[in-house]
Amino acid sequence: MALTPPSERIWWKEPIAKIELTWIAIAFCWGLIMFFMMIYWHGAGEQNLSNEAYRIKPEVFAEKAQAMIDEYTVREEEGFPVVHPPPGSDVYLIARLWMWWPILELEKDQSYRLHLSSMDWQHGFSLQPVNINIQVHPGYDLVMTIKPDVAGEYGVVCNEFCGIGHHQMVSKLYVVE
C-alpha cells in the first residue's frame, strides 16, 4: 500500500515527472558509458586474455601434458618437473588437488599457447604479479596465447576455494631471457 496512492488505478498511464525523466536519462547514459568502457578496457586495458575453451576428457588432457613433460623437462624442483618448451608451442598446465603440474619455464618475448584444465574440481588460475585470472574447469581445455615480456619468477595461485588444501595450491612459472 502506497503512502499516497495515485488518483487513477492505472498508474502506468500517468505522466512522468521531469526530474524522474532526468534521472532515468542519466542512469541510461551512465549504463551505456560503462558498457562501452568494458569493451574498450578488454582491448586497450589488457585486463583479460581472450581465450578459447574446448571439451576434453581429463585423461586425454593428462596424456598431452605428460607427453610435453616427457619431451621438454630440463630439471626437477622439489619433485616437480620444470619444463622448457620451444617458443610457439602448446604448453599444458594441470590443476589438481592441491597442486599445479608441471612448473613451466618460458622464454621472454616469445608466444605460447597455454592450455589449462582441471583433473578434479573447479580451480582458479591466478598469475601474479600480472593479475591474470582464469577459471579452470574439469572437462574443459582453456587455451590462451601468452607472450611474457618481463623475465623473472611468477607465482601461480589457485584463487577458487577447492578444499582443505587450497591454501597450499601454489606454484611457479619462470620467464627466462
C-alpha positions as CSV (number, residue, x, y, z in Angstrom):
1,M,0.0,0.0,0.0
2,A,1.5,3.4,-1.0
3,L,1.5,6.4,1.3
4,T,0.0,8.5,-1.4
5,P,-1.7,6.2,-3.9
6,P,-2.2,7.6,-7.4
7,S,-5.6,9.1,-8.2
8,E,-6.1,6.6,-11.0
9,R,-5.8,2.9,-10.6
10,I,-4.0,2.6,-13.9
11,W,-0.8,4.3,-12.6
12,W,1.4,3.5,-15.7
13,K,-0.7,5.9,-17.8
14,E,0.2,8.8,-15.5
15,P,2.7,11.3,-16.9
16,I,6.3,11.0,-15.6
17,A,7.7,14.0,-13.7
18,K,10.6,15.8,-15.4
19,I,13.0,15.2,-12.5
20,E,12.3,11.5,-12.8
21,L,12.9,11.5,-16.6
22,T,16.2,13.4,-15.9
23,W,17.4,10.6,-13.6
24,I,16.3,7.9,-15.9
25,A,18.2,9.5,-18.8
26,I,21.3,9.9,-16.6
27,A,21.2,6.3,-15.5
28,F,20.7,5.1,-19.0
29,C,23.6,7.2,-20.3
30,W,25.9,6.0,-17.5
31,G,24.9,2.4,-18.3
32,L,25.9,2.9,-22.0
33,I,29.2,4.5,-20.9
34,M,30.1,1.6,-18.6
35,F,29.1,-0.9,-21.3
36,F,31.4,0.6,-23.9
37,M,34.2,1.0,-21.3
38,M,34.1,-2.7,-20.7
39,I,34.7,-3.3,-24.4
40,Y,37.4,-0.7,-24.6
41,W,39.3,-1.9,-21.5
42,H,39.2,-5.5,-22.7
43,G,41.4,-4.5,-25.6
44,A,43.2,-1.4,-24.5
45,G,43.5,-2.1,-20.8
46,E,44.7,-5.7,-21.4
47,Q,42.6,-6.7,-18.4
48,N,41.7,-10.2,-19.6
49,L,43.2,-12.6,-22.1
50,S,41.0,-13.7,-24.9
51,N,40.7,-17.5,-24.6
52,E,39.1,-20.5,-26.2
53,A,37.5,-23.4,-24.4
54,Y,37.1,-27.0,-25.7
55,R,35.5,-30.1,-24.2
56,I,38.2,-32.7,-23.3
57,K,38.3,-35.7,-21.1
58,P,40.6,-35.3,-18.2
59,E,42.7,-38.4,-19.0
60,V,43.2,-37.1,-22.6
61,F,44.4,-33.7,-21.3
62,A,46.7,-35.5,-18.8
63,E,48.2,-37.6,-21.6
64,K,49.0,-34.4,-23.7
65,A,50.6,-32.8,-20.6
66,Q,52.6,-35.9,-19.9
67,A,53.9,-36.0,-23.5
68,M,55.0,-32.4,-23.1
69,I,56.7,-33.2,-19.8
70,D,58.5,-36.2,-21.2
71,E,59.9,-34.3,-24.2
72,Y,60.8,-30.9,-22.6
73,T,61.8,-31.5,-19.0
74,V,65.1,-29.7,-18.2
75,R,65.3,-30.3,-14.4
76,E,63.3,-31.1,-11.2
77,E,62.5,-28.8,-8.3
78,E,61.1,-30.3,-5.1
79,G,59.8,-33.3,-7.0
80,F,58.1,-31.2,-9.8
81,P,59.4,-31.3,-13.4
82,V,60.5,-28.0,-14.8
83,V,59.5,-27.9,-18.5
84,H,61.1,-25.6,-21.1
85,P,59.1,-26.0,-24.3
86,P,60.2,-24.3,-27.5
87,P,58.7,-20.9,-28.4
88,G,55.4,-21.0,-30.2
89,S,54.5,-24.4,-28.9
90,D,51.5,-25.6,-26.9
91,V,52.2,-25.8,-23.2
92,Y,50.0,-27.7,-20.7
93,L,49.3,-26.9,-17.1
94,I,47.3,-29.3,-14.9
95,A,45.3,-28.2,-11.9
96,R,44.6,-31.0,-9.4
97,L,44.1,-31.2,-5.6
98,W,46.2,-29.3,-4.5
99,M,48.9,-28.6,-7.0
100,W,49.8,-27.2,-10.4
101,W,51.7,-29.6,-12.6
102,P,54.3,-29.1,-14.1
103,I,56.4,-26.0,-13.5
104,L,56.8,-24.0,-16.7
105,E,59.9,-22.2,-17.9
106,L,59.1,-19.9,-20.8
107,E,61.2,-17.5,-22.9
108,K,60.9,-13.8,-22.7
109,D,59.1,-12.1,-25.7
110,Q,58.0,-15.4,-27.2
111,S,54.4,-16.6,-27.7
112,Y,53.0,-19.8,-26.3
113,R,49.6,-21.4,-26.4
114,L,48.8,-22.1,-22.7
115,H,46.4,-24.9,-22.1
116,L,44.7,-25.2,-18.7
117,S,42.5,-27.9,-17.3
118,S,41.5,-29.4,-14.0
119,M,41.6,-33.1,-13.2
120,D,39.0,-32.9,-10.3
121,W,37.3,-29.7,-9.2
122,Q,37.0,-26.1,-10.3
123,H,40.1,-24.2,-9.6
124,G,41.2,-20.6,-10.3
125,F,44.4,-19.8,-12.2
126,S,45.9,-16.6,-11.0
127,L,49.3,-15.5,-12.4
128,Q,51.0,-13.0,-10.1
129,P,52.0,-10.2,-10.2
130,V,50.5,-9.7,-13.7
131,N,47.0,-10.4,-12.3
132,I,45.8,-12.9,-15.0
133,N,42.7,-14.7,-13.6
134,I,41.0,-17.6,-15.3
135,Q,38.5,-20.2,-14.0
136,V,39.8,-23.7,-14.7
137,H,37.0,-26.4,-15.0
138,P,37.3,-30.1,-15.2
139,G,36.4,-31.4,-18.7
140,Y,37.4,-28.2,-20.4
141,D,40.7,-27.2,-22.1
142,L,41.1,-23.5,-21.7
143,V,43.5,-22.1,-24.3
144,M,45.1,-18.7,-24.3
145,T,48.0,-17.2,-26.1
146,I,50.6,-15.6,-23.8
147,K,53.7,-13.6,-24.5
148,P,55.7,-12.9,-21.4
149,D,57.6,-9.6,-21.7
150,V,59.4,-9.5,-18.3
151,A,61.9,-12.1,-17.2
152,G,61.6,-13.4,-13.6
153,E,59.7,-15.7,-11.4
154,Y,56.0,-15.6,-11.3
155,G,53.6,-17.1,-8.8
156,V,50.8,-19.4,-9.8
157,V,48.0,-19.4,-7.3
158,C,44.6,-21.1,-7.1
159,N,42.1,-18.3,-6.3
160,E,39.0,-20.5,-6.2
161,F,38.4,-22.4,-3.0
162,C,38.9,-26.1,-3.8
163,G,39.1,-27.8,-0.5
164,I,41.1,-28.2,2.7
165,G,44.5,-27.9,0.9
166,H,43.5,-24.9,-1.1
167,H,45.9,-22.6,0.7
168,Q,48.8,-24.8,-0.4
169,M,47.9,-24.8,-4.1
170,V,50.7,-22.5,-5.3
171,S,53.4,-23.0,-7.9
172,K,55.9,-21.0,-10.0
173,L,56.3,-20.0,-13.6
174,Y,59.8,-18.9,-14.9
175,V,60.4,-16.5,-17.7
176,V,64.0,-16.5,-18.9
177,E,65.9,-14.3,-21.2
